[in-house]
Amino acid sequence: MGKFLDPLADKLLITAAFISLVGLDLFPAWAAIIILSREFAVTGLRLVASGEGNVIAASIWGKWKTVSQIVAASAVMLHNMIFEWVGIPFSTIMIYVAVLLTILSGVDYFIKNRHVLIK
């Protein structure tokens, strides 16, 4: 049960944060669309697998993806405050890292679990 609910809770938290940040014009909509699309796609994959009695646990890529998304959202909410004085666009860098890891982890889930979709 925890293998299913924990990733779902992460997805709800991230979804709420990114939708709010896009609404405030603090986060690029294109990045939120990529991130949220992957989240819904992997959730759909998990539901299909669950219907067959399989549980898809979070992978290391999925965990790194979640960390990068939380760091990106936090950096945006802090208005890059920590790195502002040295001129590093940390929040922008983290948005790109989060999008890249989101895509990589999504591809990883679908490749490793293609048997769920292919019959």
Contacts in CASP RR format, 6 or more apart in sequence:
PFRMAT RR
TARGET T0000
AUTHOR 0000-0000-0000
METHOD contacts of the structure
MODEL  1
MGKFLDPLADKLLITAAFISLVGLDLFPAWAAIIILSREFAVTGLRLVAS
GEGNVIAASIWGKWKTVSQIVAASAVMLHNMIFEWVGIPFSTIMIYVAVL
LTILSGVDYFIKNRHVLIK
3 55 0 8 1.000
3 56 0 8 1.000
3 57 0 8 1.000
3 58 0 8 1.000
4 46 0 8 1.000
4 50 0 8 1.000
4 55 0 8 1.000
6 58 0 8 1.000
7 42 0 8 1.000
7 46 0 8 1.000
7 58 0 8 1.000
8 43 0 8 1.000
10 66 0 8 1.000
11 39 0 8 1.000
11 43 0 8 1.000
14 35 0 8 1.000
14 39 0 8 1.000
14 66 0 8 1.000
14 69 0 8 1.000
14 70 0 8 1.000
14 73 0 8 1.000
15 36 0 8 1.000
15 39 0 8 1.000
17 73 0 8 1.000
17 77 0 8 1.000
18 27 0 8 1.000
18 31 0 8 1.000
18 32 0 8 1.000
18 35 0 8 1.000
18 36 0 8 1.000
18 69 0 8 1.000
18 73 0 8 1.000
19 32 0 8 1.000
19 36 0 8 1.000
21 27 0 8 1.000
21 32 0 8 1.000
21 73 0 8 1.000
21 76 0 8 1.000
21 77 0 8 1.000
22 28 0 8 1.000
22 29 0 8 1.000
22 32 0 8 1.000
26 76 0 8 1.000
26 77 0 8 1.000
27 73 0 8 1.000
27 76 0 8 1.000
27 95 0 8 1.000
28 95 0 8 1.000
31 95 0 8 1.000
31 98 0 8 1.000
31 99 0 8 1.000
34 99 0 8 1.000
34 102 0 8 1.000
34 103 0 8 1.000
35 69 0 8 1.000
35 98 0 8 1.000
35 99 0 8 1.000
35 102 0 8 1.000
38 102 0 8 1.000
38 103 0 8 1.000
38 105 0 8 1.000
38 106 0 8 1.000
41 106 0 8 1.000
41 110 0 8 1.000
42 105 0 8 1.000
42 106 0 8 1.000
42 109 0 8 1.000
45 56 0 8 1.000
45 109 0 8 1.000
45 110 0 8 1.000
45 113 0 8 1.000
45 116 0 8 1.000
45 117 0 8 1.000
46 55 0 8 1.000
46 56 0 8 1.000
48 116 0 8 1.000
48 117 0 8 1.000
49 55 0 8 1.000
49 56 0 8 1.000
49 113 0 8 1.000
49 116 0 8 1.000
52 116 0 8 1.000
54 116 0 8 1.000
56 109 0 8 1.000
56 113 0 8 1.000
56 116 0 8 1.000
58 66 0 8 1.000
59 105 0 8 1.000
59 108 0 8 1.000
59 109 0 8 1.000
59 112 0 8 1.000
61 101 0 8 1.000
61 104 0 8 1.000
61 105 0 8 1.000
61 106 0 8 1.000
61 108 0 8 1.000
61 109 0 8 1.000
62 101 0 8 1.000
62 105 0 8 1.000
62 106 0 8 1.000
62 108 0 8 1.000
62 109 0 8 1.000
64 101 0 8 1.000
64 105 0 8 1.000
65 98 0 8 1.000
65 101 0 8 1.000
65 102 0 8 1.000
65 104 0 8 1.000
65 105 0 8 1.000
65 106 0 8 1.000
68 94 0 8 1.000
68 97 0 8 1.000
68 98 0 8 1.000
68 101 0 8 1.000
68 102 0 8 1.000
69 98 0 8 1.000
69 101 0 8 1.000
69 102 0 8 1.000
71 94 0 8 1.000
71 98 0 8 1.000
72 91 0 8 1.000
72 94 0 8 1.000
72 95 0 8 1.000
72 97 0 8 1.000
72 98 0 8 1.000
75 82 0 8 1.000
75 83 0 8 1.000
75 90 0 8 1.000
75 91 0 8 1.000
75 94 0 8 1.000
76 91 0 8 1.000
76 95 0 8 1.000
78 91 0 8 1.000
79 91 0 8 1.000
80 88 0 8 1.000
80 89 0 8 1.000
80 90 0 8 1.000
80 91 0 8 1.000
80 92 0 8 1.000
82 90 0 8 1.000
83 89 0 8 1.000
83 90 0 8 1.000
110 117 0 8 1.000
END
